[in-house]
Amino acid sequence: FNLKHTAITHIDVIDQYDFVNDDNDTSDQFNQDDLKQDEHGSIVLGILAGLAPEKLIGLAYQASFLLAKTEKISENGQEFERVIEEDWCIEGIEWLEEKGVDLINCSLGYSDWYNFRDLNGQTSKLTIAADLATEKGILMVVAAGNQGTVLGERITVPADGFKVLAIGAVNRNQSVSWFSSKGPTYDGRIKPDFVALGNQVTSIIPNTRSGFSSDNRGTSLSCAVAAGAISLLLQAFPKATTDQITSVLRATAKNANNPNNSYGYGLIQARSAFEVLLDQFGHTGDMLDPISIQPLMNLKPVTWGKLKPSFELHQNFPNPFNAETWIPFRLGIGGEIKLSIYSSNGSLIQTINVGRLEPGNYTSRQQAIYWNGRNYLGEDVVSGIYFCVLQVLGESTQTNQLTLLK
């Protein structure tokens, strides 16, 4: 890692170690590393932590980092791809675990000495080590691999792990990138787990002081994008377990209802995942419960911590929909409920007066608000974008977008 670029000089690096050369300097060193050895890691770090307003804002630029160098790109100008790199990576994972990390971004993968039957989560020692890390409470976010046109398009290790989150790549049109490795694993599990932007990804130009480029591609980069988003969820919900985070990410991802071996569960929808976790935990931050202080005088109790809003409007299902859809929501307080449907030009299409409801989760098909795709005259509305506005009388409103496709 080269930390001299102005966009990453601010990073809080707790510690670093070079497991290839057995020293505590992860940058290129004369007579030890080939030139440009540190470029890949620096680009990944820029995506995660870069900070240059109007040019680059990393997804986790305020996080603290431990840097582990476990790969040797080349030696004396010749490509270096050897089994010992797995050993270096395992050493790095163990070191990171000892240091107490919450999440590991693993933007690498190996395939040269493996066949498809080896991609079973139990053959590669690196895969086994990565899964062991998740059992110790570390979220392992790994690149699915760039073998989309070779090796039967198969994923690389450690992406075949049982609990690691393997990340494929999509372009800016949300289509799977041609190079992105695909599943399944040999034992039939869906891989990748998720996808993230892996084409035209903006980051620093390594070994410059202020250069930036959007000409970057690969699942190493989509891995960093996903890891950055997941780290924000960990910051908001530090009590969440790896299993809880994984389950919520899968339930809220864009392809959750139809996961496959190209797209996995789809694009991570961090905002939706945040809302579900907020519903589960009731607050953000590290406190066990909201702290209520009762004054001695006749004053209102004061509650500390960021609490859930009094009601939340969730995304309708299905969406897009044809003719009918259900609109789920959560009430933290009871009240009179009204839902209004507007067209994209702001015209009122329909009003649904639900009546008074008690606090609770109205998220199932039997409880959510039903709309049959008709206006207040009973006529079917045309395909297009609509907006639903939920109002609890006496409170503010919340709005979501609906898509009707016929």
Buried (B, 14 or more C-beta within 10 A) or exposed (E): BBBEBBBBEEBEBEEBBBBBBEEEBBBBEEEEBBEBBBBBBBBBBBBBBBBBEEEBEBBBBEBEBBBBBBBBBBEEEEEBBBEEBBBBBBBBBBBBBEEEBBBBBBBBBBBEEBEBEBBBBBBBBBBBBBBBBBEEEBBBBBBBBBBBEEBEBBBBBBBBBBBBBBBBBBBEEEEBBEBBBBBBBBEEBBBBBBBBBBBEBBBBBBBEEEEBBEEBBBBBBBBBBBBBBBBBBBBBBEBBEBEBBBBBBBBBBBBBEEBBBBBBBBBBBBEBBBBBBBBEBEBBBEBEEBEEEEEEEEEEEEEEBEEBBBBBBBBBBEBEBEEEBBBBBBBBEEBBBBBBBBBEEEEEBBEBEBEEBEEEBBBEEEBBBEBEBBBEEEEEBEEEEBBBBBBBEEBEEBEBEBBBEE
